[in-house]
Amino acid sequence: MAKSQRQRDIAKRRQEANRMMKLPPGKFKEMSPLQMQNAPDWMNLAYRNNRYIVMISTDQPTTKGPAIMAMIQNHFNTPIKNHWRVIQEIKNEIFGDEVTAIEYYPAQKDVVDMANIYWIWIFNDPDVLPLPILTKEQKENDDESE
């Protein structure tokens, strides 16, 4: 049975992804959403390296005001091993190592899990979220005041 054009395209993309994944991770390069096929309407910025693509909305509405929403996916659309460490490195490279981002785990009724995609959110106002986690500096200051 002959393969359809879509099947040939998918096989070609997988072959290219296999080749790229064998290389050490490269630096992210900014892409125009216009360069991408089937770019989502909400995306206004994107970055790509030889392993991952990061699609970004820089003004995503939330109940706490606008935020940066970033979708991270590898080229195979498979789970990212050690995803916390990998996403931390991606966040540092694209947004900066002084930026705090959160990964959101919604109530089960609100879960949308149709692909191996990871989302991080960055709020311009660091006081928007009542994060109970103390930074290293805050812990040191707290220890010194005792």
Secondary structure, DSSP 8 states (H G I E B T S, - for coil): ----HHHHHHHHHHHHHHHHHTS-----EEE-GGGSTT--TT--EEEE-SSEEEEEEEEE--TTS-EEEEEEEETT----TTHHHHHHHHHHHHH-TT---B-----GGG---SSS-EEEEEESSTTSS------HHHHHHHHHH-
